[in-house]
Amino acid sequence: MKTRLSVMLAAALLSIYVFAQSEPYALGNFDHVVSQPAPGGDTTDGGPQAVSDIRSVAGVPLVRLNNGVMMPRFGLGTQVQSMEGASQRQQLNETVRGMVIAALQSGYRHLDDAMFYYNERGTGWGIRESGVPREEIWVTSKISGNLADAQNAFNGILERLQVDYVDLVYIHHPAGTLADILSCWRVMEKEYKAGRIRALGISNFDNRMEAFNYIMDSAEIKPQVAQIECHPLAQRTDARQLYAENYDIHVECWYPLNHNRNDPTNSTIQQIAAAHGKSVYQIILRWHMQEGLCPVPGSTNPAHILENISIFDFALSDEEMAAIRGIDRGNAGRSFNIGYGNYSFGNFQDYTYDHEYTPATTENIEVVEAIRDGVIYTLDGKPVGNDRTVLTPGVYISNREKIAIIQ
C-alpha cells in the first residue's frame, strides 16, 4: 500500500513538472519598470546575492521587480502562531522544517518568514535538508520597524536561517516613531548595497499612511514589494492601486485564503470550484494569480501544500473573475485591521535549539486516507495540536479528504 501511494505522490509531483514545461494555462510574467538600483551596488561582484539563480518551477510565474530582480509569484507562508510560545518553539521549528521540505519538494521556491514568527531556524533546517540549492530559493524575512538595533536584528536573521543573504526583507509592522522606522530602513539599504539583501519591502504600511509617505519621501532605495492582507472578501483595491499603480511596487498577499472567515464557504467560490472540479482553496489562489498578485498561503500539511500550488492546469474565465470581484466587501471583509502608531510592537527573544541533520526525500512521504479537522502534523506523523490559529492570526485548515504524513 505504501509503495502504491508513494508512486501516486511521485506521479503528482511529476505532473507539476510537466505543467511547468508545457501546460496551456500559464500566467505570463508581470514586469515592473526597472527604476531602482540593483542589489550589491557597493561591491565589485554583487556581494553574496550574486549567486542567486531564481527560475520558474512548477508553473509558478516570475515577476520582475522594480530593481530588475526576478521573484516567484507564489510562496509558502511559514507562520504557525499557535506554537510560538517559548515552551513550544523547538516543536515549532521542527514542524516548520517539515513544511519547508514538503513545499520545496512540491515545487515551491518562495518562502515567507519573519523573525517574530520564531521559526527561522526551522526554515533554515528545511532549506538545507530539502536537497534544493539555496540559490534557487526566494527567502523572505521581516524586521519590526521599532527595534532599537536593526543591524543586530538582521545579523540574527542570517544566523538563524543559516544563509549568506536574504532575498527580501520587509519592515514587518510600521510601529514606533517615524525616525525608528527610517533608521531600520537605512540598515536595510546598507545591506542591500552590500548584496546581503536582494529586495526591500514594507508590510502593513497601508494601515499607517504617515509611515508609508515618510519612507517614500526619505528612502534612497524605494520598496520593491508591499505585503497586505488580501483575499476575495477584502480585495484591497485602494491599497493595490496605491502600491502597484502609483508607485510600481509589487503586491504580496498574506492571509490569502481567509480561513477563519467566509471566503472558503462563499457560494460564488464554491460554485466556481464545482464547475472546475477544484477545491475552493485552489479557486481563491488562482484568482490571486490572475489578478497579478503574489499569494503566500501556508499549511503544516504536505497534502494541502501540494494542493495549493496545483493551480496551473486551469484558468478562470473573465466571467468567473468578474463574479469573484463582485463579492468584495472592502474593509468590512478584512479579518485584521490593526492600527499602528508610536509604540513598540514587541520584544524579540532570541532562541537556539539542537537539531540533527536528516536529509529528506519524497520517498518518505506517504498519503493516507483520513478526515481530520485542522490538525498540525510533525514530520514523524504525530498530531501536535489544532491549527485553527496558525500562520497569520486566525488561519486554520478545515476538513479535507487526505492528510499527508512524512514518516
N, C-alpha and C positions, 0 to 999 in steps of 0.2 A: 504493500500500500504506500509506504513511504517513498519507494523508488518511483512509483507512478506519479505521485503528487509532485515529487521533485522535478520529474520530466515536464509536468504541466506548467510549473512555475518557470522552468527554463524556456519553454515554448513562449510563455507570455513575455518574458524578457526579450527573446529573440524578435517577437512581433514588434516591440517598441523599436528595436534597432532597424527593422525593415521599414517602419513608418518614417524613421529619421532619414532613410535614404531615398524613398520614392513615394511616400503617401500623397494623395491628391488634395489634402485639406491643410497643407502647411500654411502658417502665417508668415507673411513677409516681414523681413527685418524693418524696424522703425527707427530711422536715423534722425538724430538731433544735429543741429548746426554746430560744428566744432568752433567754439568761441573761447574756451578756457585752455590754459597751458596743459601740456601732457605731464603726467607724474614723473618724478625723478629729475626735474629740471636743474637742480643744484649738483648733479653728478655728471660724470663723463660717460657713464654706461647705463643710466636709467635707474640705478640702485637695485635693491633686491627684487622689486616687482618686475624687472625686465625679463625674467624667466617665464612670466605668465603666458599660458597657452590655452586661452578660453575658446572652446568650439561649441557648435550646436550638437547636442546629443539628445536622443530620444524624441526628436521632433521639436524640441524647445527652441524657439527663435532667439536670436540675439538682438540687442538694441545698442546702437552706437550712441554713447552718452555725449554730452556737450564738450568733453575733453578728448574725444576720439576713442576712448576705451570701450570695448565690447563687453556687455553684461548679459548673462542668460536671463530671459524674461519670465522665469518661473522658478520657484525655490521652495525650500523646506523651512518652515518656522520651527524653532527648536525649544521654545519655552514650555516648561511643564510646571506651571505655577504652584500646583498643589503639593509639589515636592521640594519647594525652595527653602523650607525651614532648615535651620542649621543641623538638626538631628537626622535629616534625610538626604543630605547633599551627596554623600557617597553613592547612595542608591540612585539619586537623581542623575548623577554623571554617568553611571553605568547604563541607565536607561537611555539617556541621550546618545551615548556611544552606539547603542543598538539602533536607534532611529537614524543616525547619520549613516551607518553602514548599510542599512536597508535602503535608504534613499539613494546613496551613491551607486549601489548595485542595481537600482531600478532606473537609472539614467539621470537622476538629479545632478546638477553641477553648481547649484546656488544654495548656500546655507545661510540662514538669517539667525544671528546670535546677538548677545548683549552681555556686558559684564554683570548687570543686575539680574540676569537670569540665573546666575550662579552655576552655569553648566559649561563654561568654556573648556574646562579640562576634558569633559566627556566628548565635546565636539572635536577637540584635538585628537583624542584617542580614536574616535571614529574615522577621522580623515586618515590618520596614519595606518589604521588596521584594515581599511576598506580595500586596499590594493589600487586605488585610483591615485595617480600622481597629484600632489598638492597643486602644481601649477595649472592643472586643468579644472580646478575648483574655484568658484567665486565665494570667498569667505567674508561675511559681514559681521561687524560688532558695533557696539554703541557705548558712548560715554555720556554720563549725565552732565548737563551744562553748568551745574553749580559746584562741581568738585574743586576743591582748593588746589589740587596738584594734578592737572590733566596730563602732564608729561609722565608722571609716575603711573597714572592710570593706564595710559597707552602702553607703556613698557610692560605692565602686568598683563594686558591683553595678549601681547605677543608671547609672553612666557607661558600663560595658561593654555593657549591654543597650540603652542609648540610650532610656531611659524615664524618666518623672517619678515613677512609683510602681510597686511590685511587689504583685501580688495576694496572694501567700502567701510568707512567709519562714519556713523551718524552721531550728532548730538541727540541723545535719546529723548530728553524732555527739556523744553525751554524754561526750566526752573532756575531761580537765582537772579542776581542782578544782571542787567544788560552787560555790564563790564565783565562779570564772571563768564557769561556765555561767549563774549568775544575773545576773552583770554583763552578759553578752551579751543575756540576756532583757530586762533593763532598757532597753538600747538599742533593742531591737525594740519594746517597749511605747511608748517615746518616739516612735518613728517611726510607729507605729500611731496614736497620738493626733494626730500631725501630718498624718495622711492620706496618708503615703507608703508604708504597708503596709495591706492590707485584711484580712489574716487571719494569725494566728500558728500555727506548727506545731512539732512535735517529731518527729524521725526517729531510729529505732533505740533509743529510750529504754526499750523493754521489755527490752533487754539490760543495763540498769543501773538497777534499780528505785530505788536510793537517789537517783539524779538525778531520776527522774520524781517521786518523792514530794517532793523538795526544791522542785522547780518548782511542784507543785500546792499546797504549803503556803505558798510565798513569793510567787508571782506575783500581781500586781494584776489582770492580764488573763489568764485561763486559756486554754489552747490551743484552737484550733478544729479542727485536723487532726493526726492522728498517722500517720506513714508507717512501714510494716513490710514485711518480706519475707512474701509470702503467695501461695499457689497451691494447686492441688488436693492435691498430696502433702504440703504443710505449710500447713494451713488456719488455723493460729494462733488457735484458738477461745478460748484463755485470754486472749491479748493483745487480741483483738477485744472480748471481754466487758469487760475492764478499761477500755478506751478508750470504746467505744461505749455500753455498757450502764451502766457505773458512773459515767462522767464526761461522757457525751453529747458525746464528741469523735469526729468523723468519721474513718473509717479509709481511708487510701490505700495501695495495694499496689505496691511496687517489685518488680521481677523476677517479674511475674505469670505468665509463660509457662514459667519454669524450663527454659530451653533446654538447659542443659548436663547436666541430669539426666534424669528419666524421664517427666515429665508428657506431652510430646508423643507418646511411644511407649507410653503406658499403654493396655492393651487395652480397658478400660472406656471411656475417652475416644474411642478410635478407633472403637469400635462405635457410640457415640452420634453421632459425626461422620458415619459412613457412613449412618446412618438419616436424617439431616437433609440430606445432600448438602453438608455444610460441611467446612471444614478443622478439624483438631484445635485449631488456634490460636483459631479462632472459637468453638469449643465452650468452651474454657477461659475466654475473655474473657466470653462470655455467662454462664457460671457466676458469675464475679465480679459481673457486673451484677445478676443475680438474687439474689445474696447481700447486696446493698446496699452493696457495696464500690466503690472508685474505682481501677481499674487504670490504670497508665501504661506500656503496652508501648512498645518502641522498635524501630526498624529504619532502616537507611540506604537501604532500597529502596522507592521510591514505590509499587510494586505491593503490597508487603506492608503498607505504611502504610495504603493504601486497603482492603485485605482485612481488616485488624484492626478497623477501625471499621464494617465492613459486617456488623453483628451485630444489627440492629434489625428484621429481616424474619422472625424466627423466635423461638421460645421453647422452653426446656427444660421437659419435663413434671415433675411432682412426683416421679415415679419416677426420672427421669434425674438430677434434682438429688440425690435420696437416694443413688443409685448413686455419684455423684461424691463426695458427702460420705463414702461408705464406703471410699474409697481413701486417706483422710488417714493419714499416718504420724507425725503430730505433729512433735516436734523432730527426729526421725530423718529426716524428709523435707526438712529445710531444706538449702539449698546454702551458706548463710553464717550463722554463729552467732558473731559477734565479741564478745569480752569487752572492756568499757571500764573505764577507771579514771583515776587522776590522772596522766595523761601527755598529751603533745602529739600531736595527730593528724597534724600535718604543717605545713610552712611554705608558705604560698601565695606564688607569684612572679607578680606582675602581668605582663601582656603586652599588646602593641599591634601591629596589622598594618594594612597598606594593603589597601583593598578598593574596587573600582569598582562603583558603584551600577548594577545592571542589573535593572529590574523584570521579574518572571516572569509568564507566563500559561500556562494549561492547554493552549494550542495548541502549546506547545513540548514537550509530553510525548508520547513515542512508546513504545508497549508492543511489545516484541519477544519472539519465541519463543526460549527458551533453557532449559537446565538447568545451573545453577551451584551450587556448594556454598559458601555463606557468603561471598560476595564483596562488599566495600564499593564503591559507585559514587559518583563525584562528579557534579556537575550536567552536566559535559561528556561523561558516559558512560564515563569511564576507570576501570577497576578499580584500586583502590589498596591492596588487601590483603584478608586473610581476616578476617571479623568474628565469629569464634567467641568472642572475648573482648571484645565491645563492650557498651555500656550499663553496667549494674551488673556486677560481676566475673563473668565466665564466660558471659555471654549470647552466643548466636550464632543466626544464621538458617540453618536447614538447607534441604535441597533443596525447591524448589517449581517449578512448571512455567513461571512467567513472571517475567521480570526487567523492570522499567520503568526506562528511562533518559531523563533530561531532556537533550535535545541542546543 
